Amino acid sequence: MKTRIIRFTLIFLLVIVVGVVYASAENAKYGGVLKIGLSTDPTDLNPFIQSGGSSERVKTLVYNSLLMYDMQGNLLPSLAESWEMPDEKTYIFHIRKDAKFHNGQPVTAEDVRFSIETIMDISTGAFLYKNFTSSIENVTVIDEKTIKIVLKSKNASFLGLLGMLHASIVSKDWVEAGHDLNNEMMGTGAFKFVTWDRGVKLTFVRNDNYWREGLPYLDGIELVPIKDEDVRTNALIAGEVDFVDFPPWKAWNEIESKPDLTISKSANFAMVLFFNPHFEPFANPKVRQAIKYAIDDKVIAEFVFFGHAVPTGGGFLPPGHWATTDAIQNFYTYDPEKARSLIAEAGYPNGFKVKLLATSTYGMHRMTAEVIQDQLKKIGIDVQLELAEWGSAIERRAKGQYDFMVYAAGLTRPDPDFYSDYIESTAGFMAKPVGYKDEMTDRLLELGRLTLDPELRKRVYSILEMRFLEQCPIAVLARRETGFAHKTKVKGFLNFAFGYMSCVEPFDGVWIDQ
């Protein structure tokens, strides 16, 4: 009876999300090709690899996962129309009968098992490799449309992983036929991949057999990489494109003054600093703390983001998230005197020289680095800027080849276990390449996953965030708004309030009022 109720509830929720999320599209029109100016060419097309927001926006056009998130961060069915838990460690998923890959083949349990096993293969470089290998005991195909996943232990965060882009389902037959996931795409999503002319254009056409009834509305999407943010903005104003990502904050007022343009905004991404403990001064938490105390986030908010950002004294979790507290949000303040004292206590009374890596592709990264360089000079730290193109910067981050690095980061998923994606020693994409390891942090992350009671989990993550702030492996700076500028005729774009772009299909319900 309990299983039956769970299945009914999940199917009911699917009806709700389709009806509510796209309720504003009741007068939607079919047709048209959306032209997007993209801030950078994708570094790859592989849904299992984390390679930045622009790449992920492309991948969401083509792929679906077993589950999906609504705009409030709640989990809902996607390729799995329902699921049940016979016990705390076992999940049984029922795959949609109407879900097909773009080549017309039905999605089967074998495709799901193959996708999970691909993620669990260390050679693939999958973003969720450690999350899956540490959690999953075995995966069993029950029949063509039913699959069972047994975990090694109970895990409160596991379902959330299955709503991420990085847990997409790919076709076993297609991959085994020799297709390259890094350079080709073939999924179940709203749009079908046509071509990728590197540095010039990516082309997608409507999937007429999409399992989400009535979607998509567009005939297709064309994405043109326009790296220069001013050129990208001018292309939108001139009508050469309909939509751009990351319009520069200095241009927001001008864009919003145009009657035919608007900006879709979300908050809670932050500019951050990744520290490499292999650089000797940064092996000491006091030095990392000093860096945070020495940076006036208000300057970043005004100089870099023209007021479209707020200072933060806390960790990654934004104000209002169920797992954070006001005390955590106000842990750090701008205090250069304290910074100088900590630097001296750590054995560097005269400061030191250090290299700061930032990408030149995005002005917000370069300008944030310039602010940091100027402010650290006041406490005796001589910062040399290293500016690199986005692809090169991402590669160096993945290899841990930096002293410290400016990055833009946020919640990769709604569950607070997302901290593991950054700082768990065996898995975090910041921690692992640079060898950052804190045993207490690792134990707290594990405890958070094992704890099912929401109130007890909140206590665990409150302690985790305090540990994060005390150790400061990452300094969280100004929390910024992120904007996507587009013609007012473009309707239905989904921009998550918390910015979990890897968890939502933002263009499924887009239509052009023409």
N, C-alpha and C positions, 0 to 999 in steps of 0.2 A: 504494500500500500504506500509506504514512504517513497519507494522508488518511483511509483506511478505519479505521485504528487510532484516530486522533483521534476520529472519529465514534462508534466503539464505546465508547471510554473515557468520553465525555461522557454517552452514553445510560446506561451502567452507573452513573455517578455520580448521575444523576437517580434511578435506582432506589434507590440507597443513601440519598440525602437524604430521600426520601419515607418510606423504611422506618425510618430512624434518628431523624430529627427528631421524628416523630410516633409513635415506638415505644411511648411511654408511654400512647398513646391506644388501645391494643388493646382495652380495655374501654369505649371511648367510647360515649356515648349521643347519639342524635340528638334534636333538638327544643329548644324553649325560645328565648326572646328575651333577649339580654344587655343589661342596662341600665347605661350608662356615664355617670358624672359627669365632664364634660370641663372642664378648667381655664379654657378660654376658647372662645368661638365662633370657628370658622374665619374667617380674613380673606378666604379665597377657596377654591374647590374645584378649581383648576387644577393638574394634576399637574406641569406644567412649571415652576411658580413655587415658590420657596423662601419659606415664610411661617411657619416655626416648627413645633415638635414637635407641638402639638395639631392643627394643620391637616394635617400629614403623616400623623398616625395615622388621620385620616378618609380621606385619599386612598388609603392602602394597602388599604382595604377593597374598592376598586372597580377599581384598575388593576394591571396587570402590565407588566413590561419584557421585553426579549428574554432577559435573563439574570437570575439571582437569586443571593443569597448564602446559605450555610449559617451555622450558629451560630458557626463558627470563622472566618468571613470568607472562605471559599473560594467561587469563582465556580462556578455550576451552571446548567444549562439552565432556561429558563422558557418563554416563548412561542417561542423558538428551541430546537428539540429537539436540534440539533447545529450545528456550524460547523467550517469548515476554513480554513487559511491557505495558499493557493498560494505566497505569498511574504510577506516581512516587512511589506508595506504593504497587503495585500489580505485581506479577510475575506468569506467566503461563508456566509450563514446560511440554515438550512432551518427554515421555520416549521411549527409543529405542525399536523397536519391536523385535530385535534379541537378546536382553539382557536376559540371563537366569542365575538363581542361579545354584550352583554346583550340586544340586539334580534334575536339569532339569526343575524346575518350572520357568515360565516367571516372570520377574520383573514387578510389577504392581504399580499403584498409591497408592494402599493400603499399600504396603511395604514402599513406600516413606513416607507416612503419619505416619505409625507406627514408623519408624526410627526417624523422627523428634520429635514425641511425647515422644519417649524413651529418647532422648537427653534432652527434656524439663521436664523430671521427676527428681526431685532433688535427689531421692533415688538411682539413677543409678550412680551418681558421674561423669557424663559426663563433659568433658573438656569444651564443648561449651554450657553448661547449661544456664549460665547467658546471653551469647551472643544471644541465641535463645529466651529465655523467655522475654528479654527486647526488642526484635525486632519484634517478630511474633505476630500478632493479631489472625489469624486463618489459618488453613490449610484445604482445601476442595478438595475432589476427584471429578473431573468432569466426567471422564470415566476411563476405565481400564488403559489407557496409558497417561492420562492428569491430572495434579494436579495444583492447584492454591494456592499460598502463599500470604497472605495479611499482610503487615507490619503495625505496630502501627504508624510509621512515616517514611518519606523517610530516606534511610540509604545507604550512598555511599559505605560502606564496606561489605554490606550483601552478595552480590554474591560471594565475595572472601571466605567467610566462607564455602560455598558449594563446594569449591574445596579442602577442607582439608580432610585428612584421618579421622579426628574426626567427619566428617559429612557423614560417610559411610552409604550405604543402606544395611540393613539386611532383611532377610526373616521373615515376620510376622508369617507365619504358623510354621516355624522352631523354632523360639524362643518360641512361645506359646505352642509348643509341649513339652516344658520342657528342651530344650538345654541351656547350660550355656555359655554365651558369654565370660566369663572370662577364661574358660578352653577348649572351643571348637571353631571351626571356620567353617563358611559356607557362602561364599559370591558369588561374580560374577567375581572375578579377574582372572589373568592369571594362577594361581596355586591353586590346591585343597589340603586342609589340610588332612593329613593321621593320623599322630600320634605325640604326644608330651610326650617323656620320660623325665620328669623333670631332668635337670642337665646333661642329656646325649645326646639327639638328638631330633630335630624336622624334620619331613619328609613331603614333598609336592610333588604332581605329576601334570603333565600338565593338564590344562583344555582344552579338545578338542573342547569345544563349546564356546570358548571365543569370545566375540562380536568384538574384534579388529582383523580383518581378517588377517590370516597368523601368528598370535602370539599365544602363545610364541614359541620360538624355542627349548627350553630345554625340555627334558622328565620329569625332576624333579629337586628338590633342597633339599639338606640335610644341616641342620645347627647344628653344634656341639659347645656348649658353652666351650670356653677355656679362663678362666678368667685371667690367668697369661699372660701379654702382651709379655714377652720374649718367653714363650712356644708357644704362638699363632704365633708369627713371625717365629720361628723355624719350626713349622708345615707347614707353607707356603713354606719356603725354601726347606724343605725336600720333598715336594710334597704330604704331607698327606691331605692338603686342597688346593683348587684352589683360595680362596678369603678370606681375613680377614678384619674386620673393626678395626679402631683405632690402626694401627701398631704404636709402640712407635716412637716418632720423632727421638730419638737417633739412630734408625735403618734404617731411610730413605735412607741414603747414601749407606748403605750396600745392601738394597733391590734394589735400582736403579742401582747398579753395576752389578746385575745379569742379563744376557741377556734374561732370560725367565720370568723375573718379571717386574712389573711396578706399579706406584702409581697414582691413579686418585685423583686429588686434588680439593678442593674448599676452598674459603676463607669466612671470615665474621662471623664465630662463635667466641665468646669471652669468656674468663674466667671472671666470675663476682662474686661479693659478695652480698648476700642477707642479709639485716639488719633486726633484730627483734626489733621494737620500745618498746616491753614490757621489754627488757633489758634496764634499766634506762638511761645509757649514750647514747644509740642509739635512744632515743626519741628526741634528739636534732639534727637538721640537721647539725649544726656546727661540731659535732663529726663525723658524717657520711662523711662530706666533708673532714675533717682532715685525715680520714683513706685513702681516695682516694689520697690526696696530698702527703701522707707519703709513698705510694707504688711506687717504680720505675718499671714501666711496662717493661722497657728494660731488667731488670734482669729476669723477668718472660719469656720474649721472648727468651732470650739466654739460661738460665738455664733449663727451663722446655721444651721449644720447639726447642732448638738447632738452633735458627735463623728463624724458620718457623712460625714467628708471628711478629706483629708490635705493638708498644705502641699505645694507643688511649686516646685522651683527651675528647672524645665525649660520646654520648649515644649509643643506640643500632643500630640506622640507620647507615649503612656503608657508606663510601665515595662514591659519585656517585649516591646514591639513590635520587630520585626526591624530596623527602620531607625534605632533610637536607641541611645544608649550611657549608661553610668552617669555619665560626666563631664558630659554634656548635662543629665541629670536633676538635677544638683546645681550648676548654673551660678549661680543666685541664692540668697542667704540674706537673712534679715531683718537689715538693717544701716542704721539711721537716720543714723548718723554719716556713712557713705559717701553716703547720699542727700543730706545737707546739703552735703557737699563737692561733689558733682556739680551740684547746683542753683547753687552759688556759681560754679563753673567755667563754667557755661552763661550766667552774667551775671544771675542772679536771687538774690543773697545775701539779700534780704529777702522772698523768695517772690513770689507773685502770686495774683490772684483768678481763679477758673475755675468754670464750670458743669458739673455732672455729671448726665447724663441716665440715668434708670433707669425701668423700668416699675413701676407701682403694682399691676399685676395679680398679680404673683408676689412673695410675701414675701421669697424668697431674693434677688431683685434689689434690693428696697428696703433690706433689712437689710445686704446687702453694701455698698451705697452709703453707708449710715450709718457702717459701720466705716471705710471709706475716708475719708470726710469727717473723722472723728475723728482718724485716724492721720496724715493729711496736714497737719492743723493743727500737729502737733508739729514739722514741718520748714518752717513758715511759709507753707504753701499754704492759702488761704482758699477752701473748696469750698462752692458753693451747689448744693443738690440741685434737680433738675428731675424731678418724677415725672409720668409719662404712662401712660395706658391702653395695653395691649399693641399694639393696632392702630396707634395714633398713634406709639408708640415705634418700631415696625417701619418705618413710613412715613418717619419722620425719619432712621432709620439708612440707608434706601435712598437718601435725598437728601443724606446727609452733613451733616445739620443738627444738629450737636452739637459741643461742645468735646472732651469724652470721654464714654464711655458704658459702663455696666455691661451685660454680656451673658453668656449661658450658651452655651458652645460646646464642640464636640468634633469627632471625626473624621466627616466627611460620607461617607466611604468608606474601606475598609481601606488602599488604596494611599496611600503618603506624598505622592503628587502632590495629595492633598486640600488641601495648603497653598496651591495655586494658587486654590482656591475662596475663600480669605480674602485673600491678600496679593499675588497677581499683579497688576501695575499695570493691565493691560488688561481684567481679568476678575473679580478678587476682590471679593466683595460687601462687604467692609470697605474694601479699598484703592481701588477705582474711584470710589465716590461722594465720597471725601474727597481724591482725587488723590494718594494715597500711591504713590511710585515709587522703587524701588531697583533699579538696573540689574543689580547682581550677583545679587540675588534672582531677578529675571526670567531671567537666563542660567542659573542653577542649576536652576530649575524646568524650563526647556527641556532642559537636559542630562539631568536625571532621566528625562524622558519618552523621550529618544533612546537611553538606555542600557538594554540588555536584560539584561546580566549582573547577577544579584542582588547579588553582592559589590561590584561597581563602583557599582551603584545605592546601596547602603548608604553607601559613602564619599561619594557626591554629597550624599545627604540628611543625613549627619552635618555636612558643611560648611554646608548650607542651614540646618540648625537652629542652628548656632553663629552664622550671620549673622542669623537671626531674633532670637536672644537679644541679640546686640550692638546691633542696630538697634531692637529692641523696639517694633514698630508696634502690637503687641498684648501686653499684660501678662497672662500666664496665672497665675491665682491658685489658690485651693484646688481640688483635684480631688475632686469629690463623688460620692457614690452617688446614683443616681436610682431612685426607687421607684414601683411601680404597686401600689396596695392593692386587694385584692379578696376576695370570699367564698371560703372554702376549697372550696366546691362548684364554683368556676370552675377548670377544668383546661385545660392545653395552651397557655397564653399564652407566646409567645416574646419574651424580653427579651434582646437582644444584650449580650454581655459588654462590648463596646466602644461600644455605644450607636448603631450605624448604623441608626437607625430608618427612614431613607430607603431602606434597601436590603433590607428583609425584610417579609414579609407576616405580621405578628404575631398576627392573629386567625384565620387560615385554619383552624387545628386546635383552636380553643377549643371546649370543650363544657361542659355543666352537668350535674353529678352530682346528678340529682333523681329 
